[in-house]
Amino acid sequence: MATAKKSNTQASTAVVFRDTLYTSRVLILPDARSLLVSRGQVTAQADDAIALAYLQEHPQLKPQE
């Protein structure tokens, strides 16, 4: 059975943040969307201004290097 692989273009458009407090939780954005923290990480698309602003301002989330 074949598996789908992400292209380098898709992978480079995601921004990953590390959750310094929880390994699993749901974050609710101001526009009522949710982001899932899994294994201590949460991902947002690079062009999602609302999600990026929320993640950057959150005191318990740090950009992954």
CHARMM internal coordinates of N, CA and C (Angstrom, degrees):
IC EDIT
DIST 1 N 1 CA 1.4485
DIST 1 CA 1 C 1.5278
ANGL 1 N 1 CA 1 C 108.66
DIST 1 C 2 N 1.3079
ANGL 1 CA 1 C 2 N 116.66
DIHE 1 N 1 CA 1 C 2 N 132.17
DIST 2 N 2 CA 1.4579
ANGL 1 C 2 N 2 CA 121.88
DIHE 1 CA 1 C 2 N 2 CA -179.63
DIST 2 CA 2 C 1.5223
ANGL 2 N 2 CA 2 C 109.68
DIHE 1 C 2 N 2 CA 2 C -80.73
DIST 2 C 3 N 1.3183
ANGL 2 CA 2 C 3 N 115.16
DIHE 2 N 2 CA 2 C 3 N 147.80
DIST 3 N 3 CA 1.4597
ANGL 2 C 3 N 3 CA 119.93
DIHE 2 CA 2 C 3 N 3 CA 176.63
DIST 3 CA 3 C 1.5166
ANGL 3 N 3 CA 3 C 109.22
DIHE 2 C 3 N 3 CA 3 C -116.15
DIST 3 C 4 N 1.3086
ANGL 3 CA 3 C 4 N 115.82
DIHE 3 N 3 CA 3 C 4 N 146.81
DIST 4 N 4 CA 1.4597
ANGL 3 C 4 N 4 CA 120.74
DIHE 3 CA 3 C 4 N 4 CA 178.68
DIST 4 CA 4 C 1.5178
ANGL 4 N 4 CA 4 C 109.32
DIHE 3 C 4 N 4 CA 4 C -76.02
DIST 4 C 5 N 1.3135
ANGL 4 CA 4 C 5 N 114.99
DIHE 4 N 4 CA 4 C 5 N 139.05
DIST 5 N 5 CA 1.4619
ANGL 4 C 5 N 5 CA 120.32
DIHE 4 CA 4 C 5 N 5 CA 177.92
DIST 5 CA 5 C 1.5172
ANGL 5 N 5 CA 5 C 108.60
DIHE 4 C 5 N 5 CA 5 C -118.31
DIST 5 C 6 N 1.3088
ANGL 5 CA 5 C 6 N 116.01
DIHE 5 N 5 CA 5 C 6 N 142.09
DIST 6 N 6 CA 1.4558
ANGL 5 C 6 N 6 CA 120.82
DIHE 5 CA 5 C 6 N 6 CA 177.23
DIST 6 CA 6 C 1.5210
ANGL 6 N 6 CA 6 C 109.05
DIHE 5 C 6 N 6 CA 6 C -79.51
DIST 6 C 7 N 1.3047
ANGL 6 CA 6 C 7 N 115.60
DIHE 6 N 6 CA 6 C 7 N 139.58
DIST 7 N 7 CA 1.4535
ANGL 6 C 7 N 7 CA 119.48
DIHE 6 CA 6 C 7 N 7 CA 176.52
DIST 7 CA 7 C 1.5264
ANGL 7 N 7 CA 7 C 109.01
DIHE 6 C 7 N 7 CA 7 C -79.14
DIST 7 C 8 N 1.3191
ANGL 7 CA 7 C 8 N 116.14
DIHE 7 N 7 CA 7 C 8 N 163.74
DIST 8 N 8 CA 1.4662
ANGL 7 C 8 N 8 CA 120.50
DIHE 7 CA 7 C 8 N 8 CA 178.71
DIST 8 CA 8 C 1.5213
ANGL 8 N 8 CA 8 C 110.74
DIHE 7 C 8 N 8 CA 8 C -63.09
DIST 8 C 9 N 1.3226
ANGL 8 CA 8 C 9 N 117.10
DIHE 8 N 8 CA 8 C 9 N -32.01
DIST 9 N 9 CA 1.4559
ANGL 8 C 9 N 9 CA 120.78
DIHE 8 CA 8 C 9 N 9 CA 178.88
DIST 9 CA 9 C 1.5216
ANGL 9 N 9 CA 9 C 110.65
DIHE 8 C 9 N 9 CA 9 C -64.34
DIST 9 C 10 N 1.3241
ANGL 9 CA 9 C 10 N 117.16
DIHE 9 N 9 CA 9 C 10 N -44.33
DIST 10 N 10 CA 1.4627
ANGL 9 C 10 N 10 CA 120.56
DIHE 9 CA 9 C 10 N 10 CA 178.54
DIST 10 CA 10 C 1.5165
ANGL 10 N 10 CA 10 C 111.21
DIHE 9 C 10 N 10 CA 10 C -63.45
DIST 10 C 11 N 1.3134
ANGL 10 CA 10 C 11 N 117.38
DIHE 10 N 10 CA 10 C 11 N -45.05
DIST 11 N 11 CA 1.4540
ANGL 10 C 11 N 11 CA 121.52
DIHE 10 CA 10 C 11 N 11 CA -177.08
DIST 11 CA 11 C 1.5234
ANGL 11 N 11 CA 11 C 111.63
DIHE 10 C 11 N 11 CA 11 C -64.30
DIST 11 C 12 N 1.3287
ANGL 11 CA 11 C 12 N 117.68
DIHE 11 N 11 CA 11 C 12 N -33.90
DIST 12 N 12 CA 1.4579
ANGL 11 C 12 N 12 CA 120.35
DIHE 11 CA 11 C 12 N 12 CA -176.28
DIST 12 CA 12 C 1.5287
ANGL 12 N 12 CA 12 C 112.51
DIHE 11 C 12 N 12 CA 12 C -78.17
DIST 12 C 13 N 1.3271
ANGL 12 CA 12 C 13 N 118.43
DIHE 12 N 12 CA 12 C 13 N -10.75
DIST 13 N 13 CA 1.4564
ANGL 12 C 13 N 13 CA 120.07
DIHE 12 CA 12 C 13 N 13 CA -179.13
DIST 13 CA 13 C 1.5243
ANGL 13 N 13 CA 13 C 112.74
DIHE 12 C 13 N 13 CA 13 C -91.12
DIST 13 C 14 N 1.3133
ANGL 13 CA 13 C 14 N 117.65
DIHE 13 N 13 CA 13 C 14 N -0.43
DIST 14 N 14 CA 1.4607
ANGL 13 C 14 N 14 CA 121.53
DIHE 13 CA 13 C 14 N 14 CA -179.78
DIST 14 CA 14 C 1.5273
ANGL 14 N 14 CA 14 C 110.44
DIHE 13 C 14 N 14 CA 14 C -100.21
DIST 14 C 15 N 1.3297
ANGL 14 CA 14 C 15 N 115.58
DIHE 14 N 14 CA 14 C 15 N 142.76
DIST 15 N 15 CA 1.4588
ANGL 14 C 15 N 15 CA 122.19
DIHE 14 CA 14 C 15 N 15 CA 176.73
DIST 15 CA 15 C 1.5288
ANGL 15 N 15 CA 15 C 106.65
DIHE 14 C 15 N 15 CA 15 C -115.66
DIST 15 C 16 N 1.3375
ANGL 15 CA 15 C 16 N 116.07
DIHE 15 N 15 CA 15 C 16 N 129.20
DIST 16 N 16 CA 1.4610
ANGL 15 C 16 N 16 CA 121.17
DIHE 15 CA 15 C 16 N 16 CA -175.51
DIST 16 CA 16 C 1.5221
ANGL 16 N 16 CA 16 C 109.78
DIHE 15 C 16 N 16 CA 16 C -109.72
DIST 16 C 17 N 1.3315
ANGL 16 CA 16 C 17 N 115.93
DIHE 16 N 16 CA 16 C 17 N 134.99
DIST 17 N 17 CA 1.4572
ANGL 16 C 17 N 17 CA 122.64
DIHE 16 CA 16 C 17 N 17 CA 175.41
DIST 17 CA 17 C 1.5206
ANGL 17 N 17 CA 17 C 108.65
DIHE 16 C 17 N 17 CA 17 C -118.48
DIST 17 C 18 N 1.3202
ANGL 17 CA 17 C 18 N 116.21
DIHE 17 N 17 CA 17 C 18 N 147.08
DIST 18 N 18 CA 1.4636
ANGL 17 C 18 N 18 CA 122.72
DIHE 17 CA 17 C 18 N 18 CA 177.95
DIST 18 CA 18 C 1.5200
ANGL 18 N 18 CA 18 C 108.55
DIHE 17 C 18 N 18 CA 18 C -100.60
DIST 18 C 19 N 1.3178
ANGL 18 CA 18 C 19 N 115.92
DIHE 18 N 18 CA 18 C 19 N 130.37
DIST 19 N 19 CA 1.4638
ANGL 18 C 19 N 19 CA 121.81
DIHE 18 CA 18 C 19 N 19 CA 177.48
DIST 19 CA 19 C 1.5266
ANGL 19 N 19 CA 19 C 107.29
DIHE 18 C 19 N 19 CA 19 C -87.11
DIST 19 C 20 N 1.3215
ANGL 19 CA 19 C 20 N 116.98
DIHE 19 N 19 CA 19 C 20 N 119.65
DIST 20 N 20 CA 1.4648
ANGL 19 C 20 N 20 CA 121.31
DIHE 19 CA 19 C 20 N 20 CA -175.92
DIST 20 CA 20 C 1.5238
ANGL 20 N 20 CA 20 C 113.23
DIHE 19 C 20 N 20 CA 20 C -85.49
DIST 20 C 21 N 1.3428
ANGL 20 CA 20 C 21 N 117.60
DIHE 20 N 20 CA 20 C 21 N -4.19
DIST 21 N 21 CA 1.4582
ANGL 20 C 21 N 21 CA 120.17
DIHE 20 CA 20 C 21 N 21 CA -177.02
DIST 21 CA 21 C 1.5275
ANGL 21 N 21 CA 21 C 113.33
DIHE 20 C 21 N 21 CA 21 C -118.43
DIST 21 C 22 N 1.3183
ANGL 21 CA 21 C 22 N 117.09
DIHE 21 N 21 CA 21 C 22 N -42.36
DIST 22 N 22 CA 1.4689
ANGL 21 C 22 N 22 CA 121.09
DIHE 21 CA 21 C 22 N 22 CA -175.70
DIST 22 CA 22 C 1.5267
ANGL 22 N 22 CA 22 C 111.26
DIHE 21 C 22 N 22 CA 22 C -120.74
DIST 22 C 23 N 1.3306
ANGL 22 CA 22 C 23 N 115.83
DIHE 22 N 22 CA 22 C 23 N 151.34
DIST 23 N 23 CA 1.4654
ANGL 22 C 23 N 23 CA 120.38
DIHE 22 CA 22 C 23 N 23 CA 173.23
DIST 23 CA 23 C 1.5214
ANGL 23 N 23 CA 23 C 111.07
DIHE 22 C 23 N 23 CA 23 C -95.29
DIST 23 C 24 N 1.3215
ANGL 23 CA 23 C 24 N 116.80
DIHE 23 N 23 CA 23 C 24 N -16.47
DIST 24 N 24 CA 1.4601
ANGL 23 C 24 N 24 CA 120.99
DIHE 23 CA 23 C 24 N 24 CA -179.55
DIST 24 CA 24 C 1.5245
ANGL 24 N 24 CA 24 C 109.51
DIHE 23 C 24 N 24 CA 24 C -152.06
DIST 24 C 25 N 1.3244
ANGL 24 CA 24 C 25 N 116.41
DIHE 24 N 24 CA 24 C 25 N 125.94
DIST 25 N 25 CA 1.4665
ANGL 24 C 25 N 25 CA 122.23
DIHE 24 CA 24 C 25 N 25 CA 174.19
DIST 25 CA 25 C 1.5192
ANGL 25 N 25 CA 25 C 108.75
DIHE 24 C 25 N 25 CA 25 C -171.60
DIST 25 C 26 N 1.3136
ANGL 25 CA 25 C 26 N 115.73
DIHE 25 N 25 CA 25 C 26 N 170.56
DIST 26 N 26 CA 1.4581
ANGL 25 C 26 N 26 CA 122.07
DIHE 25 CA 25 C 26 N 26 CA 177.77
DIST 26 CA 26 C 1.5223
ANGL 26 N 26 CA 26 C 108.03
DIHE 25 C 26 N 26 CA 26 C -113.45
DIST 26 C 27 N 1.3238
ANGL 26 CA 26 C 27 N 116.41
DIHE 26 N 26 CA 26 C 27 N 128.85
DIST 27 N 27 CA 1.4630
ANGL 26 C 27 N 27 CA 122.39
DIHE 26 CA 26 C 27 N 27 CA 177.08
DIST 27 CA 27 C 1.5248
ANGL 27 N 27 CA 27 C 108.03
DIHE 26 C 27 N 27 CA 27 C -102.70
DIST 27 C 28 N 1.3231
ANGL 27 CA 27 C 28 N 117.02
DIHE 27 N 27 CA 27 C 28 N 130.67
DIST 28 N 28 CA 1.4621
ANGL 27 C 28 N 28 CA 122.15
DIHE 27 CA 27 C 28 N 28 CA 179.55
DIST 28 CA 28 C 1.5283
ANGL 28 N 28 CA 28 C 108.22
DIHE 27 C 28 N 28 CA 28 C -102.44
DIST 28 C 29 N 1.3210
ANGL 28 CA 28 C 29 N 115.90
DIHE 28 N 28 CA 28 C 29 N 119.53
DIST 29 N 29 CA 1.4620
ANGL 28 C 29 N 29 CA 121.90
DIHE 28 CA 28 C 29 N 29 CA -179.01
DIST 29 CA 29 C 1.5270
ANGL 29 N 29 CA 29 C 110.36
DIHE 28 C 29 N 29 CA 29 C -79.06
DIST 29 C 30 N 1.3384
ANGL 29 CA 29 C 30 N 117.74
DIHE 29 N 29 CA 29 C 30 N 162.00
DIST 30 N 30 CA 1.4674
ANGL 29 C 30 N 30 CA 121.14
DIHE 29 CA 29 C 30 N 30 CA -179.81
DIST 30 CA 30 C 1.5343
ANGL 30 N 30 CA 30 C 113.71
DIHE 29 C 30 N 30 CA 30 C -58.15
DIST 30 C 31 N 1.3340
ANGL 30 CA 30 C 31 N 117.72
DIHE 30 N 30 CA 30 C 31 N -25.68
DIST 31 N 31 CA 1.4674
ANGL 30 C 31 N 31 CA 120.49
DIHE 30 CA 30 C 31 N 31 CA 179.22
DIST 31 CA 31 C 1.5298
ANGL 31 N 31 CA 31 C 112.22
DIHE 30 C 31 N 31 CA 31 C -92.96
DIST 31 C 32 N 1.3399
ANGL 31 CA 31 C 32 N 116.58
DIHE 31 N 31 CA 31 C 32 N 17.04
DIST 32 N 32 CA 1.4721
ANGL 31 C 32 N 32 CA 125.36
DIHE 31 CA 31 C 32 N 32 CA 175.28
DIST 32 CA 32 C 1.5243
ANGL 32 N 32 CA 32 C 114.74
DIHE 31 C 32 N 32 CA 32 C 75.46
DIST 32 C 33 N 1.3216
ANGL 32 CA 32 C 33 N 118.33
DIHE 32 N 32 CA 32 C 33 N 5.73
DIST 33 N 33 CA 1.4662
ANGL 32 C 33 N 33 CA 120.00
DIHE 32 CA 32 C 33 N 33 CA 172.60
DIST 33 CA 33 C 1.5155
ANGL 33 N 33 CA 33 C 108.46
DIHE 32 C 33 N 33 CA 33 C -79.30
DIST 33 C 34 N 1.3219
ANGL 33 CA 33 C 34 N 116.53
DIHE 33 N 33 CA 33 C 34 N 162.38
DIST 34 N 34 CA 1.4616
ANGL 33 C 34 N 34 CA 120.05
DIHE 33 CA 33 C 34 N 34 CA 178.95
DIST 34 CA 34 C 1.5201
ANGL 34 N 34 CA 34 C 110.52
DIHE 33 C 34 N 34 CA 34 C -122.67
DIST 34 C 35 N 1.3200
ANGL 34 CA 34 C 35 N 115.03
DIHE 34 N 34 CA 34 C 35 N 148.10
DIST 35 N 35 CA 1.4597
ANGL 34 C 35 N 35 CA 122.78
DIHE 34 CA 34 C 35 N 35 CA 173.61
DIST 35 CA 35 C 1.5159
ANGL 35 N 35 CA 35 C 107.19
DIHE 34 C 35 N 35 CA 35 C -121.37
DIST 35 C 36 N 1.3087
ANGL 35 CA 35 C 36 N 116.64
DIHE 35 N 35 CA 35 C 36 N 137.02
DIST 36 N 36 CA 1.4539
ANGL 35 C 36 N 36 CA 122.21
DIHE 35 CA 35 C 36 N 36 CA -177.12
DIST 36 CA 36 C 1.5257
ANGL 36 N 36 CA 36 C 110.95
DIHE 35 C 36 N 36 CA 36 C -98.31
DIST 36 C 37 N 1.3207
ANGL 36 CA 36 C 37 N 116.58
DIHE 36 N 36 CA 36 C 37 N 125.00
DIST 37 N 37 CA 1.4597
ANGL 36 C 37 N 37 CA 121.60
DIHE 36 CA 36 C 37 N 37 CA 170.81
DIST 37 CA 37 C 1.5216
ANGL 37 N 37 CA 37 C 106.58
DIHE 36 C 37 N 37 CA 37 C -88.39
DIST 37 C 38 N 1.3078
ANGL 37 CA 37 C 38 N 116.19
DIHE 37 N 37 CA 37 C 38 N 124.37
DIST 38 N 38 CA 1.4584
ANGL 37 C 38 N 38 CA 121.75
DIHE 37 CA 37 C 38 N 38 CA 179.94
DIST 38 CA 38 C 1.5170
ANGL 38 N 38 CA 38 C 108.55
DIHE 37 C 38 N 38 CA 38 C -136.45
DIST 38 C 39 N 1.3303
ANGL 38 CA 38 C 39 N 115.96
DIHE 38 N 38 CA 38 C 39 N 131.13
DIST 39 N 39 CA 1.4711
ANGL 38 C 39 N 39 CA 121.53
DIHE 38 CA 38 C 39 N 39 CA -177.54
DIST 39 CA 39 C 1.5258
ANGL 39 N 39 CA 39 C 111.56
DIHE 38 C 39 N 39 CA 39 C 56.05
DIST 39 C 40 N 1.3241
ANGL 39 CA 39 C 40 N 115.39
DIHE 39 N 39 CA 39 C 40 N 31.84
DIST 40 N 40 CA 1.4585
ANGL 39 C 40 N 40 CA 120.60
DIHE 39 CA 39 C 40 N 40 CA 176.88
DIST 40 CA 40 C 1.5099
ANGL 40 N 40 CA 40 C 114.80
DIHE 39 C 40 N 40 CA 40 C 78.12
DIST 40 C 41 N 1.3341
ANGL 40 CA 40 C 41 N 117.60
DIHE 40 N 40 CA 40 C 41 N 13.83
DIST 41 N 41 CA 1.4575
ANGL 40 C 41 N 41 CA 120.83
DIHE 40 CA 40 C 41 N 41 CA -179.66
DIST 41 CA 41 C 1.5197
ANGL 41 N 41 CA 41 C 110.82
DIHE 40 C 41 N 41 CA 41 C -133.27
DIST 41 C 42 N 1.3238
ANGL 41 CA 41 C 42 N 115.11
DIHE 41 N 41 CA 41 C 42 N 149.09
DIST 42 N 42 CA 1.4569
ANGL 41 C 42 N 42 CA 121.76
DIHE 41 CA 41 C 42 N 42 CA 175.10
DIST 42 CA 42 C 1.5280
ANGL 42 N 42 CA 42 C 107.33
DIHE 41 C 42 N 42 CA 42 C -134.45
DIST 42 C 43 N 1.3221
ANGL 42 CA 42 C 43 N 116.19
DIHE 42 N 42 CA 42 C 43 N 141.82
DIST 43 N 43 CA 1.4576
ANGL 42 C 43 N 43 CA 121.79
DIHE 42 CA 42 C 43 N 43 CA -175.60
DIST 43 CA 43 C 1.5211
ANGL 43 N 43 CA 43 C 110.38
DIHE 42 C 43 N 43 CA 43 C -121.28
DIST 43 C 44 N 1.3331
ANGL 43 CA 43 C 44 N 115.13
DIHE 43 N 43 CA 43 C 44 N 140.58
DIST 44 N 44 CA 1.4661
ANGL 43 C 44 N 44 CA 121.37
DIHE 43 CA 43 C 44 N 44 CA 174.65
DIST 44 CA 44 C 1.5228
ANGL 44 N 44 CA 44 C 108.10
DIHE 43 C 44 N 44 CA 44 C -134.37
DIST 44 C 45 N 1.3021
ANGL 44 CA 44 C 45 N 116.16
DIHE 44 N 44 CA 44 C 45 N 153.17
DIST 45 N 45 CA 1.4567
ANGL 44 C 45 N 45 CA 120.72
DIHE 44 CA 44 C 45 N 45 CA 176.88
DIST 45 CA 45 C 1.5280
ANGL 45 N 45 CA 45 C 109.27
DIHE 44 C 45 N 45 CA 45 C -71.82
DIST 45 C 46 N 1.3222
ANGL 45 CA 45 C 46 N 116.30
DIHE 45 N 45 CA 45 C 46 N 144.08
DIST 46 N 46 CA 1.4592
ANGL 45 C 46 N 46 CA 121.59
DIHE 45 CA 45 C 46 N 46 CA -176.92
DIST 46 CA 46 C 1.5267
ANGL 46 N 46 CA 46 C 112.61
DIHE 45 C 46 N 46 CA 46 C -62.79
DIST 46 C 47 N 1.3249
ANGL 46 CA 46 C 47 N 118.03
DIHE 46 N 46 CA 46 C 47 N -23.79
DIST 47 N 47 CA 1.4624
ANGL 46 C 47 N 47 CA 120.91
DIHE 46 CA 46 C 47 N 47 CA -179.64
DIST 47 CA 47 C 1.5326
ANGL 47 N 47 CA 47 C 113.18
DIHE 46 C 47 N 47 CA 47 C -96.93
DIST 47 C 48 N 1.3203
ANGL 47 CA 47 C 48 N 117.59
DIHE 47 N 47 CA 47 C 48 N 9.29
DIST 48 N 48 CA 1.4666
ANGL 47 C 48 N 48 CA 122.42
DIHE 47 CA 47 C 48 N 48 CA 179.78
DIST 48 CA 48 C 1.5316
ANGL 48 N 48 CA 48 C 108.80
DIHE 47 C 48 N 48 CA 48 C -94.55
DIST 48 C 49 N 1.3188
ANGL 48 CA 48 C 49 N 115.94
DIHE 48 N 48 CA 48 C 49 N 88.61
DIST 49 N 49 CA 1.4658
ANGL 48 C 49 N 49 CA 121.62
DIHE 48 CA 48 C 49 N 49 CA -174.22
DIST 49 CA 49 C 1.5260
ANGL 49 N 49 CA 49 C 112.68
DIHE 48 C 49 N 49 CA 49 C -61.42
DIST 49 C 50 N 1.3224
ANGL 49 CA 49 C 50 N 117.60
DIHE 49 N 49 CA 49 C 50 N -39.27
DIST 50 N 50 CA 1.4678
ANGL 49 C 50 N 50 CA 120.85
DIHE 49 CA 49 C 50 N 50 CA -178.30
DIST 50 CA 50 C 1.5244
ANGL 50 N 50 CA 50 C 110.46
DIHE 49 C 50 N 50 CA 50 C -65.67
DIST 50 C 51 N 1.3208
ANGL 50 CA 50 C 51 N 116.77
DIHE 50 N 50 CA 50 C 51 N -47.76
DIST 51 N 51 CA 1.4687
ANGL 50 C 51 N 51 CA 120.65
DIHE 50 CA 50 C 51 N 51 CA -179.61
DIST 51 CA 51 C 1.5240
ANGL 51 N 51 CA 51 C 110.92
DIHE 50 C 51 N 51 CA 51 C -64.34
DIST 51 C 52 N 1.3226
ANGL 51 CA 51 C 52 N 117.35
DIHE 51 N 51 CA 51 C 52 N -43.90
DIST 52 N 52 CA 1.4641
ANGL 51 C 52 N 52 CA 119.93
DIHE 51 CA 51 C 52 N 52 CA -178.98
DIST 52 CA 52 C 1.5246
ANGL 52 N 52 CA 52 C 111.68
DIHE 51 C 52 N 52 CA 52 C -64.41
DIST 52 C 53 N 1.3193
ANGL 52 CA 52 C 53 N 117.53
DIHE 52 N 52 CA 52 C 53 N -41.68
DIST 53 N 53 CA 1.4657
ANGL 52 C 53 N 53 CA 120.32
DIHE 52 CA 52 C 53 N 53 CA 178.32
DIST 53 CA 53 C 1.5250
ANGL 53 N 53 CA 53 C 110.28
DIHE 52 C 53 N 53 CA 53 C -61.99
DIST 53 C 54 N 1.3234
ANGL 53 CA 53 C 54 N 117.00
DIHE 53 N 53 CA 53 C 54 N -43.45
DIST 54 N 54 CA 1.4643
ANGL 53 C 54 N 54 CA 121.52
DIHE 53 CA 53 C 54 N 54 CA 179.27
DIST 54 CA 54 C 1.5287
ANGL 54 N 54 CA 54 C 110.66
DIHE 53 C 54 N 54 CA 54 C -62.12
DIST 54 C 55 N 1.3220
ANGL 54 CA 54 C 55 N 116.63
DIHE 54 N 54 CA 54 C 55 N -48.05
DIST 55 N 55 CA 1.4632
ANGL 54 C 55 N 55 CA 120.53
DIHE 54 CA 54 C 55 N 55 CA -177.54
DIST 55 CA 55 C 1.5281
ANGL 55 N 55 CA 55 C 111.70
DIHE 54 C 55 N 55 CA 55 C -65.83
DIST 55 C 56 N 1.3229
ANGL 55 CA 55 C 56 N 117.17
DIHE 55 N 55 CA 55 C 56 N -39.89
DIST 56 N 56 CA 1.4639
ANGL 55 C 56 N 56 CA 120.70
DIHE 55 CA 55 C 56 N 56 CA -179.49
DIST 56 CA 56 C 1.5233
ANGL 56 N 56 CA 56 C 112.26
DIHE 55 C 56 N 56 CA 56 C -67.88
DIST 56 C 57 N 1.3165
ANGL 56 CA 56 C 57 N 117.81
DIHE 56 N 56 CA 56 C 57 N -31.13
DIST 57 N 57 CA 1.4672
ANGL 56 C 57 N 57 CA 121.66
DIHE 56 CA 56 C 57 N 57 CA -178.83
DIST 57 CA 57 C 1.5225
ANGL 57 N 57 CA 57 C 113.22
DIHE 56 C 57 N 57 CA 57 C -87.08
DIST 57 C 58 N 1.3207
ANGL 57 CA 57 C 58 N 117.41
DIHE 57 N 57 CA 57 C 58 N -14.17
DIST 58 N 58 CA 1.4678
ANGL 57 C 58 N 58 CA 121.08
DIHE 57 CA 57 C 58 N 58 CA -176.78
DIST 58 CA 58 C 1.5335
ANGL 58 N 58 CA 58 C 109.57
DIHE 57 C 58 N 58 CA 58 C -72.37
DIST 58 C 59 N 1.3271
ANGL 58 CA 58 C 59 N 118.83
DIHE 58 N 58 CA 58 C 59 N 126.03
DIST 59 N 59 CA 1.4698
ANGL 58 C 59 N 59 CA 121.23
DIHE 58 CA 58 C 59 N 59 CA -175.54
DIST 59 CA 59 C 1.5338
ANGL 59 N 59 CA 59 C 114.52
DIHE 58 C 59 N 59 CA 59 C -68.25
DIST 59 C 60 N 1.3209
ANGL 59 CA 59 C 60 N 118.52
DIHE 59 N 59 CA 59 C 60 N -19.16
DIST 60 N 60 CA 1.4659
ANGL 59 C 60 N 60 CA 121.09
DIHE 59 CA 59 C 60 N 60 CA -177.41
DIST 60 CA 60 C 1.5245
ANGL 60 N 60 CA 60 C 113.20
DIHE 59 C 60 N 60 CA 60 C -101.45
DIST 60 C 61 N 1.3305
ANGL 60 CA 60 C 61 N 116.85
DIHE 60 N 60 CA 60 C 61 N 6.53
DIST 61 N 61 CA 1.4605
ANGL 60 C 61 N 61 CA 121.22
DIHE 60 CA 60 C 61 N 61 CA -179.67
DIST 61 CA 61 C 1.5184
ANGL 61 N 61 CA 61 C 110.11
DIHE 60 C 61 N 61 CA 61 C -118.74
DIST 61 C 62 N 1.3184
ANGL 61 CA 61 C 62 N 115.68
DIHE 61 N 61 CA 61 C 62 N 133.92
DIST 62 N 62 CA 1.4610
ANGL 61 C 62 N 62 CA 121.93
DIHE 61 CA 61 C 62 N 62 CA -179.51
DIST 62 CA 62 C 1.5234
ANGL 62 N 62 CA 62 C 109.28
DIHE 61 C 62 N 62 CA 62 C -125.33
DIST 62 C 63 N 1.3316
ANGL 62 CA 62 C 63 N 118.16
DIHE 62 N 62 CA 62 C 63 N 138.73
DIST 63 N 63 CA 1.4671
ANGL 62 C 63 N 63 CA 119.83
DIHE 62 CA 62 C 63 N 63 CA 177.55
DIST 63 CA 63 C 1.5313
ANGL 63 N 63 CA 63 C 110.83
DIHE 62 C 63 N 63 CA 63 C -60.14
DIST 63 C 64 N 1.3158
ANGL 63 CA 63 C 64 N 115.75
DIHE 63 N 63 CA 63 C 64 N 137.09
DIST 64 N 64 CA 1.4652
ANGL 63 C 64 N 64 CA 121.11
DIHE 63 CA 63 C 64 N 64 CA 178.15
DIST 64 CA 64 C 1.5194
ANGL 64 N 64 CA 64 C 107.90
DIHE 63 C 64 N 64 CA 64 C -79.12
DIST 64 C 65 N 1.3049
ANGL 64 CA 64 C 65 N 116.78
DIHE 64 N 64 CA 64 C 65 N 135.73
DIST 65 N 65 CA 1.4649
ANGL 64 C 65 N 65 CA 120.67
DIHE 64 CA 64 C 65 N 65 CA -179.92
DIST 65 CA 65 C 1.4959
ANGL 65 N 65 CA 65 C 111.45
DIHE 64 C 65 N 65 CA 65 C -96.53
END
COOR INIT
IC SEED 1 N 1 CA 1 C
IC BUILD
